[in-house]
Every structure is written in C-alpha cells, then in structure tokens.
Amino acid sequence: MSVLTHGRRAVAATAATLAAVLLTAAAGLVAAGTGTAHAGGGAVVLAQGDIDLVPRLADGRLDLRIADRTGNGTVLREPADVVLHVVPEAKESILSPVNPVLGDGLYGWFLNGRHARDVFALTPAWTGLPGARSVEVALDRARGEGRFALYTFTEEMEWTDQEPVQHLNSEDPGHRSFLLPQGTERFAPTWGFAAEGVHRLTLTVTATLADGSVVADTETLAVAVGSIDPTRVRPGDGSTPTAAPTPTTSSTPTTTPPPGATTTPSPPAPAGYVIDDGHIDLAARPAAPGKLAFLIKDGTLRNPRWHEPEDVVIHVRPAAKRRIGEAQAFLGTPGDPVWWLPSSRLDGLVWPGWNTEEFPAAQVRGRISYRLDALQGPGRLAVVNDNSLDSTVLLDSGNGLPDAFEHTPGSHSHSAWAFTKEGVYRTVLTVAATLADGTKVSDTSTIAWAVGAVDPTTVRPGPGDGPAAPTTAPPGGTPTTGTPPSPSSSAPSPGGTDEPPLKRAASGGRCQR
C-alpha cells in the first residue's frame, strides 16, 4: 500500500481505499428503490438517501422531525417512529486525526464520511429554524456499545493538518452540545460510530425565538449500525413493542409417498471451503522438480493454509458494494453498484493478493504471468492497481479474454477486484513461468466466487458441475466468455503465439502483514 506523507501525518493514499479509485461518484445519486423498509410494529427503516433533522414550530411548541427524502418527495416523520440503518458498507478505516474523536480503534461506521459518495448509505443533515435567534442541539444520553461522535472533518482540513471540529461526543463531556447554523442552510457533519450494534441517541433541541422565548423538544433516535437487522430493532427508546414475527406457511400440500415407492435423494450440498474475510494470496509455488503449482494461500505468514483453488469458494460479502466512480466508468454508468474489494485491508472483507514469494528470481527467467482465460458469471470482472502511483487495469473480462499481466518473482502485491453484478462467478486462471533452465511450466485452475447476497455454502467450488447455485442476481445473466473450461481443457500455452500481450504489475504494490 502506498503512503503519502503530508505535513506531520502519514495519510493512506490508495486512490481507491476508495477516495480516488471510486472517485467523485455523482453526489446525490440513489439506486433504484426508496431506501425505506418497515420494521415490526410499523417503524420505518431508513438506510439510503437524504434525510434532515428539522426543528419546527407547531402551535407555539418546538417539534423535532425527520424530513425523509429517501423516496419520492418529502415525508415528515417522528423520530420515535424511525430506525436509522448505518449499512455495513459504511465501514471505513479511522484516520489518525479522527482517533481522538472516535477512539483508538482501526475501523468505524460513518455517515457523511470520507467515502460517502462511494457507498449507498444515508446522508443525514440538520437544518435550523427560520427566524430563531439560536438553535442548540444537546446529546443527553447515548446508549450502545462504543463511542458516538458528530464532527466535521473535510478533505481540505485533512490536507492542511487541521483537527476535526467536534460537535457531539458520547464520551467527552466537553462536547455534549452545539449550535446549528442560522437560517435553513443544510448542515451535514459526519456521524461516527466506533462499534456496530444498536445505538439510542437522546437529543434535546432548544430554540431561542425572536421574542426571547425558549422552546425545546427531546427525542430518542434508534440507530442500527453495521450487520444488524434493522427490522428487528425497536424505534425510539426501545419501549415500543415490535410485532411478533409471522410464521411462514406453505400453500403447497405435503404428500406421503405410497409404500414401496422410490424417492430421488437430494443432491449432496456443495463442499467448498468458504473464505469470506482476511488475507489470501493467489500463489505460484514450486511443485515437483520442474513443475509449478497454483494454490490459494489462506492467512498470514505465521499460520498459512494452502488450498487447491477447485476446493475453495471466495465470498465477496454484501459490504463490498460501492458506487462506480467517474474514474471507473469503463465498468458501467457512474453511480451504479459495483462489488469492490480494495487493495488495502478492510476488516470484514476478503483481501486477495498475488504471491510469487516462493519463486526467487534466480529460479525464473523473466517474470511470472497470471492469465484470466475465461469467466462465467452475471457481470464483468476487472482487477486494477488502485494506489496513488498506478491505476493500471491488470485484468478485464469486458474487453475480451484471455487477458494477462506479469508479476515480479519473489514478491507479493495486492490489487482491487471489481464485480459489476451480484451472483456466482467462476474464474479460470493460469499461472505460468519459464524456469531458469528454459522449461515452461504452468498450472490452470477454476475459482468460484459468491458475490453479494449469495449464500456461499450453496455454491459448488471449481468448475461447478451440476445444478447452478441459487443467487439473488438479476435473471438472464449470461457468461462473459461462455462456459469456462475445466482445468484439463486445452488453453493457450504460456509463451505461445496465441498468448495475449502481458501487462506489468506495479512494483509498489507490496503489502505489510
């Protein structure tokens, strides 16, 4: 991972640790849908789009409402009737300047964070009360594991070495209230949560009116952070009962086969080894003398496990969902979804890398190639270098296959992986090299990927013989390049005349483990 040092701070600059690789997705774009759902007991779940916390006067009394613009038009809602969902995709690394605000953890969940334009999440703001002398917001109480903070920290503040401006902090008595800007201009600070779970924020809004009178309203807002089912969360202070779940019934009558009848046994469940988090490498290893083996290294240097690719299912969790940025317009329309595994480590997502460390340069002539021979799946796959010094597209199924790049022997690096649709993919990859004595060696394997809201335990590993695995991807998905060949099928020989031009992996892509 490349690091830029600016002023007295080291700032991670992986242009896609999503700030630059998914750069400048059009602000305000919202995917199809309203961004709302209903929880038990009639509560409304808001998870995506614009909302404002709006103090307003009603019959001389102050009334704090939520202006919900996640659907068509604006709906004013009582905070006690709403559950806000900070989706898992809103998880980010905590920059060092934010550590004093949110604590010393590595990760947090953010609304209006640094990558707000890149994720499908809520964008909450506050608006003031027209004609009021002042409007103060106070945090009376915060319930939930971990710290909550409301603060302002812009990109300009980061690069000029300014500290975040704190407004509210659940663990700092010195930041328990702030004044809203006068007028009705939208004020959108960052909401930060140090831990996932259910948070309940009791807020008092106090307005001093033009005639000097003071009015106030206190509300409790329920926030479901991270991998929490928001429909199971009670709104407000939690005292409102939720409706009991309705038992699932089937309209299909059950029948008992007559005595002696034969039944067709159910097919065995797929037996893939699922990897859905942590560090893995697509590795080239010396095998028997004069041979090369393509294996998946699971884990760190201390306790690695080695797997045959045909035994593994890699799960790209739903939290990998992002927006396509202008810099990635080759993947689709900016603002549309993409399931993105960044080249820097993000807890909760699998972190795939390239590994040729066990092939020292002295054992190989030139470089080691990775070639994507074929892809089966509902969408497009691209692998790119996403650091600030190199944005090379290494592999791209959208412009024809096979596609390949070269990697330095005896080294290790990470790239970003992008899948344009949810569903099951199968990649046929060949790793090839020329040994020091001139012998050409290679190994071809098929890896199964479960992308998005797909149960990886239902996906068959390898070429996937048998029935297709269930998927939530849109129907009608077709293979990008047809059905992938099995590892024993013929493929263009490494170094032959039918081999595609090779791209070079960035030399600065190594990571520290």
C-alpha positions in Angstrom: 0.0 0.0 0.0 1.4 3.4 -1.0 1.6 6.0 1.7 1.9 9.8 1.2 3.3 11.8 3.9 1.7 15.2 4.2 2.8 17.7 6.8 3.2 15.8 10.1 0.7 13.0 9.2 1.0 9.8 7.2 -2.1 9.6 5.0 -3.1 6.3 3.3 -3.3 7.2 -0.3 -4.6 4.1 -2.1 -6.5 6.0 -4.6 -9.2 3.5 -4.0 -9.1 3.0 -0.5 -11.9 4.3 -2.3 -11.4 8.0 -2.3 -9.7 8.1 -5.7 -10.4 4.8 -7.3 -14.1 5.2 -6.8 -13.5 9.0 -7.2 -16.2 11.5 -7.4 -19.3 9.4 -8.0 -22.1 11.9 -8.8 -23.3 13.3 -5.5 -26.9 12.6 -4.6 -27.3 9.6 -6.9 -29.5 7.0 -5.3 -30.1 3.5 -6.6 -33.5 2.3 -7.6 -35.7 2.0 -4.6 -36.9 4.2 -1.8 -34.3 3.5 0.8 -37.0 2.7 3.3 -38.3 -0.5 4.8 -40.7 -1.3 7.6 -39.7 -2.9 11.0 -42.0 -4.7 13.3 -44.6 -2.5 15.0 -44.8 -0.2 12.0 -41.4 1.6 12.4 -39.8 2.9 9.3 -36.2 1.8 8.5 -34.2 4.5 6.6 -31.0 3.2 5.1 -30.2 5.1 1.9 -30.6 8.7 0.7 -31.1 12.2 2.1 -32.7 12.9 5.5 -32.8 16.1 7.5 -33.4 16.5 11.2 -35.6 19.6 11.3 -36.8 21.6 14.3 -40.1 23.3 13.6 -42.8 25.2 15.5 -46.3 23.7 15.9 -48.8 25.6 18.0 -46.0 27.5 19.7 -44.2 24.3 20.6 -40.9 23.0 19.2 -41.2 19.7 17.4 -38.1 17.9 16.0 -39.0 15.9 12.9 -37.1 13.9 10.3 -37.6 15.1 6.8 -37.4 11.9 4.8 -36.4 12.4 1.2 -35.3 8.8 0.5 -38.3 8.2 -1.8 -40.4 10.5 -4.0 -41.0 13.8 -2.3 -40.5 14.6 1.4 -42.3 12.9 4.3 -42.0 14.3 7.8 -41.6 11.6 10.4 -41.5 11.4 14.2 -38.0 10.3 15.3 -39.7 7.8 17.7 -41.2 6.0 14.6 -37.9 5.6 12.7 -34.9 3.3 12.8 -31.8 4.6 11.0 -29.6 2.0 9.5 -25.8 2.6 9.1 -25.2 -0.1 6.5 -22.2 -2.4 6.6 -20.8 -0.7 3.5 -20.3 2.4 5.6 -17.4 0.9 7.4 -14.1 2.7 6.9 -10.6 2.8 8.4 -10.3 5.5 11.0 -7.8 8.2 10.0 -5.3 9.2 12.7 -6.8 12.7 13.1 -10.2 11.2 13.9 -8.8 8.8 16.6 -9.1 11.4 19.4 -12.8 11.9 18.3 -13.9 8.3 17.9 -11.3 6.3 19.9 -8.2 4.3 19.1 -9.9 1.6 17.0 -8.9 0.7 13.5 -12.4 0.9 11.9 -15.6 2.8 12.4 -19.0 3.1 10.7 -19.7 6.5 9.2 -22.5 8.6 7.7 -21.2 11.5 5.6 -17.7 10.1 6.0 -14.8 10.4 3.6 -16.3 7.8 1.2 -19.9 8.9 1.4 -20.1 9.5 -2.3 -18.9 5.9 -2.9 -21.5 4.0 -0.9 -25.3 3.5 -0.9 -26.0 4.9 2.6 -27.9 7.6 4.4 -26.7 11.2 4.1 -28.2 12.9 7.2 -28.1 16.6 7.9 -29.6 19.3 10.1 -31.5 22.4 9.2 -32.1 25.4 11.5 -35.3 27.2 12.5 -36.0 30.3 10.4 -36.3 33.5 12.5 -34.8 31.9 15.6 -32.0 33.7 17.5 -30.3 30.4 18.1 -30.9 26.6 18.0 -28.9 24.3 20.2 -28.6 20.5 19.9 -27.6 18.6 23.1 -26.8 14.9 23.5 -28.5 14.0 26.7 -27.7 10.3 26.6 -26.1 7.7 24.3 -26.8 4.0 24.8 -24.9 1.4 22.8 -21.5 -0.3 22.7 -18.7 2.0 21.6 -18.5 5.7 21.1 -20.7 8.0 19.0 -19.4 11.3 17.7 -20.8 14.1 15.5 -18.0 16.1 13.9 -16.7 18.0 10.8 -13.5 16.9 9.1 -13.3 17.7 5.4 -10.7 16.7 2.8 -9.3 20.3 2.9 -8.9 20.1 6.7 -7.1 16.8 6.3 -4.5 18.2 3.8 -3.9 21.4 5.8 -3.3 19.4 9.0 -6.3 20.8 10.8 -8.0 18.9 13.6 -11.6 17.7 13.4 -14.2 20.1 14.8 -16.2 18.2 17.3 -19.9 18.8 17.9 -21.1 15.9 19.9 -19.2 13.1 21.7 -20.8 10.4 23.9 -17.6 10.0 25.9 -16.4 13.6 26.2 -18.4 15.9 28.5 -16.8 18.9 26.8 -18.7 18.2 23.5 -22.3 17.5 24.5 -23.9 20.3 22.6 -23.5 22.6 19.6 -25.3 25.4 17.8 -26.9 24.9 14.4 -26.1 27.5 11.8 -28.7 30.2 11.5 -31.2 30.0 8.6 -32.1 26.9 6.7 -28.8 26.0 5.1 -28.2 22.3 5.2 -25.5 21.3 7.8 -24.1 17.8 7.2 -21.4 16.8 9.7 -20.1 13.2 9.9 -21.8 10.7 12.1 -19.3 8.3 13.5 -19.8 5.0 15.4 -16.9 3.1 16.9 -18.8 -0.2 17.1 -21.7 -2.0 15.4 -24.9 -2.7 17.3 -28.0 -0.8 18.3 -27.4 2.8 19.5 -30.0 5.0 21.0 -29.3 8.8 21.0 -31.4 11.0 23.2 -31.2 14.6 21.8 -32.7 17.8 23.1 -33.1 20.7 20.6 -33.6 24.1 22.3 -34.6 27.2 20.3 -34.4 30.8 21.4 -37.1 32.6 19.4 -37.0 36.2 18.1 -39.1 37.4 21.1 -36.7 35.8 23.6 -38.9 32.9 24.5 -37.3 29.4 24.7 -38.9 26.2 23.4 -37.4 22.7 23.4 -38.1 19.1 22.3 -36.4 15.9 23.4 -36.4 12.8 21.2 -34.6 9.5 21.2 -33.3 8.2 17.9 -32.6 4.5 17.3 -29.7 3.7 15.0 -28.8 0.1 13.9 -25.1 0.1 13.0 -23.4 -2.4 10.7 -24.5 -6.1 10.3 -27.7 -5.6 12.4 -31.1 -6.5 11.1 -32.8 -3.0 11.4 -36.2 -4.5 11.1 -35.7 -6.3 14.4 -34.8 -3.0 16.2 -37.4 -1.2 18.3 -37.6 2.5 17.4 -37.1 5.4 19.8 -36.0 4.4 23.3 -36.9 0.8 22.7 -40.1 0.8 24.7 -42.3 0.4 21.7 -43.1 -3.3 21.2 -42.4 -4.8 17.8 -44.8 -7.1 16.1 -44.2 -10.8 16.6 -42.8 -12.5 13.5 -45.4 -14.2 11.4 -44.8 -17.9 11.0 -44.0 -18.9 7.4 -46.7 -21.1 5.9 -46.7 -23.0 2.7 -49.7 -23.3 0.4 -48.2 -26.5 -1.2 -49.7 -29.6 0.3 -47.4 -32.2 1.6 -47.8 -35.7 0.3 -46.6 -39.1 1.6 -45.2 -41.5 -1.0 -47.1 -44.8 -1.1 -45.4 -47.8 0.5 -42.7 -49.2 -1.7 -42.3 -46.1 -3.8 -38.8 -44.9 -4.5 -37.7 -41.4 -3.9 -35.0 -39.4 -5.5 -32.3 -38.4 -3.0 -31.5 -34.8 -2.7 -28.1 -33.9 -4.3 -25.3 -33.5 -1.8 -24.6 -30.0 -0.6 -21.6 -28.3 -2.1 -18.4 -29.0 -0.1 -16.4 -25.8 -0.9 -14.1 -24.3 1.7 -15.6 -20.8 2.1 -13.2 -17.8 2.6 -15.1 -14.5 3.3 -12.7 -12.4 5.3 -9.0 -11.9 5.8 -5.8 -12.2 3.8 -5.4 -14.7 0.9 -3.0 -15.0 -2.0 -3.3 -16.5 -5.4 0.1 -18.1 -5.3 2.7 -19.6 -7.6 4.7 -22.3 -5.8 7.4 -24.7 -7.0 6.0 -28.3 -7.0 7.9 -31.4 -8.1 11.2 -30.6 -9.8 10.4 -28.7 -13.0 6.8 -28.0 -12.0 4.6 -25.1 -10.9 1.6 -25.3 -8.7 -1.2 -22.7 -8.5 -2.6 -22.6 -4.9 -4.5 -20.3 -2.6 -2.7 -19.3 0.5 -5.1 -18.6 3.3 -3.8 -16.5 6.2 -0.6 -14.8 7.2 3.0 -16.0 7.2 2.7 -17.4 10.7 -0.2 -19.9 10.2 -1.0 -20.2 6.5 -3.2 -22.8 5.0 -2.8 -23.9 1.4 -5.8 -24.9 -0.7 -6.4 -26.2 -4.2 -8.4 -23.4 -6.0 -11.0 -26.0 -7.0 -11.8 -26.7 -3.3 -12.5 -23.0 -2.4 -15.4 -20.6 -2.7 -14.5 -17.0 -2.1 -17.3 -14.9 -0.8 -17.4 -11.2 -1.7 -19.7 -10.0 1.1 -22.6 -7.5 0.5 -20.5 -5.0 2.5 -18.2 -4.7 -0.6 -21.0 -2.9 -2.5 -19.9 0.6 -3.7 -20.8 3.1 -6.5 -18.9 3.2 -9.7 -16.9 6.4 -9.9 -16.0 8.5 -12.9 -12.5 7.0 -12.9 -14.1 3.6 -13.3 -16.6 4.5 -16.0 -15.3 1.6 -18.1 -17.2 -0.7 -15.6 -20.6 0.9 -16.2 -22.5 4.0 -15.5 -21.1 6.1 -12.7 -23.3 5.8 -9.6 -24.3 2.2 -10.5 -23.3 -0.5 -8.0 -20.1 -2.5 -8.1 -18.8 -5.0 -5.5 -15.3 -3.8 -4.8 -12.5 -5.5 -2.9 -9.9 -2.7 -2.3 -6.2 -3.4 -2.4 -5.8 -2.3 1.2 -7.0 -4.3 4.1 -10.6 -3.7 5.2 -11.8 -5.8 8.1 -14.8 -7.9 7.2 -13.9 -8.4 3.6 -11.6 -10.9 1.9 -8.3 -9.4 0.8 -6.9 -11.2 -2.2 -3.3 -10.8 -3.3 -0.8 -12.1 -5.7 2.1 -14.2 -4.4 5.3 -15.3 -6.1 7.5 -15.2 -3.0 8.4 -18.9 -3.2 9.9 -18.5 -6.7 13.1 -16.5 -6.2 14.2 -14.5 -9.3 17.2 -16.8 -9.7 14.8 -19.8 -10.5 12.8 -18.0 -13.2 13.6 -16.3 -16.5 11.8 -13.0 -16.6 8.5 -12.6 -14.8 5.6 -14.9 -13.8 2.3 -14.4 -15.6 -1.2 -14.5 -14.4 -3.8 -15.1 -17.1 -7.6 -14.9 -16.9 -8.6 -17.5 -19.6 -12.4 -17.4 -19.1 -15.1 -16.0 -16.9 -18.6 -17.3 -16.2 -21.0 -15.1 -14.3 -23.7 -12.5 -14.4 -21.4 -9.5 -14.9 -18.0 -8.1 -15.6 -14.8 -8.6 -13.6 -11.9 -6.2 -13.5 -8.7 -6.3 -11.5 -6.9 -2.9 -11.2 -4.0 -1.4 -9.3 -5.6 1.3 -7.2 -2.7 3.0 -5.5 -1.9 6.7 -6.0 1.0 6.0 -8.3 -0.5 3.4 -10.6 -4.1 2.8 -11.8 -3.3 0.1 -14.4 -6.1 -2.3 -15.3 -4.5 -5.7 -15.0 -7.4 -7.9 -16.0 -10.7 -7.0 -17.6 -13.3 -9.5 -18.8 -15.2 -6.7 -20.6 -12.7 -6.2 -23.4 -12.1 -9.8 -24.4 -10.4 -12.8 -22.9 -7.8 -14.2 -22.3 -6.2 -11.3 -20.5 -2.9 -11.4 -18.6 -0.3 -9.5 -16.7 3.2 -10.1 -15.4 4.3 -10.2 -11.8 7.9 -10.0 -10.4 9.1 -13.3 -9.0 9.9 -13.5 -5.3 7.4 -10.8 -4.4 3.9 -10.1 -3.1 1.3 -7.5 -4.0 -2.4 -6.6 -3.8 -4.9 -5.2 -6.4 -8.5 -4.2 -6.3 -11.1 -6.6 -7.6 -14.4 -5.3 -9.0 -17.5 -7.3 -9.9 -20.4 -5.4 -11.6 -23.3 -7.7 -10.6 -24.3 -9.9 -7.7 -24.2 -13.6 -8.3 -21.9 -16.6 -8.8 -18.7 -16.2 -10.9 -16.1 -18.7 -11.9 -12.7 -17.6 -13.0 -10.3 -19.8 -15.0 -6.8 -18.6 -14.2 -3.5 -19.8 -15.5 -0.2 -19.1 -13.7 2.9 -19.6 -15.9 6.6 -19.1 -15.9 9.8 -20.0 -17.7 12.3 -21.7 -15.3 16.0 -20.9 -15.3 16.8 -23.9 -17.5 14.2 -22.8 -20.1 11.4 -25.2 -19.1 8.0 -23.6 -19.5 5.7 -24.5 -16.6 2.1 -23.6 -15.9 -1.0 -24.6 -13.9 -4.6 -23.7 -14.6 -7.4 -23.7 -12.0 -11.0 -22.6 -11.7 -12.1 -20.5 -8.6 -15.7 -20.0 -7.6 -16.8 -16.6 -6.3 -20.0 -15.8 -4.5 -20.6 -12.1 -4.9 -23.1 -10.1 -2.8 -26.2 -11.6 -1.1 -25.4 -15.1 -2.2 -25.1 -18.0 0.3 -21.6 -19.3 -0.4 -22.3 -22.6 1.2 -24.7 -23.4 -1.7 -22.1 -22.7 -4.4 -20.2 -25.6 -5.9 -16.4 -25.0 -5.9 -14.3 -25.3 -9.0 -15.9 -25.6 -12.5 -19.3 -26.1 -10.8 -20.6 -29.3 -12.4 -24.2 -29.9 -11.5 -27.2 -27.5 -10.9 -26.5 -23.8 -10.8 -26.3 -22.3 -7.3 -29.1 -20.0 -6.2 -28.3 -16.4 -6.5 -30.0 -13.1 -6.0 -28.5 -11.7 -9.1 -31.0 -10.5 -11.8 -32.2 -13.3 -14.1 -30.9 -13.7 -17.6 -27.2 -13.3 -16.7 -25.0 -14.8 -19.4 -21.4 -15.9 -19.3 -19.0 -13.3 -20.4 -17.0 -15.7 -22.5 -19.0 -18.8 -22.5 -18.8 -21.8 -20.1 -15.3 -21.9 -18.6 -13.2 -24.9 -19.5 -12.2 -27.3 -16.8 -8.6 -27.3 -15.7 -7.9 -30.2 -18.0 -9.3 -28.4 -21.1 -6.9 -27.0 -23.6 -5.9 -23.4 -23.2 -3.4 -21.1 -25.0 0.0 -22.3 -24.0 2.1 -19.9 -21.9 4.5 -18.1 -24.2 2.8 -19.3 -27.4 1.8 -17.1 -30.3 -1.8 -17.0 -29.2 -1.0 -15.6 -25.8 -2.3 -12.0 -25.2 0.0 -9.1 -24.5 1.1 -9.1 -20.9 0.7 -6.1 -18.6 3.1 -5.4 -15.8 2.0 -5.3 -12.2 3.0 -2.2 -10.3 6.3 -2.7 -8.4 5.0 -0.7 -5.5 2.1 -3.0 -4.7 3.5 -4.9 -1.8 1.7 -5.0 1.5 2.9 -5.4 5.0 1.5 -8.2 7.0 
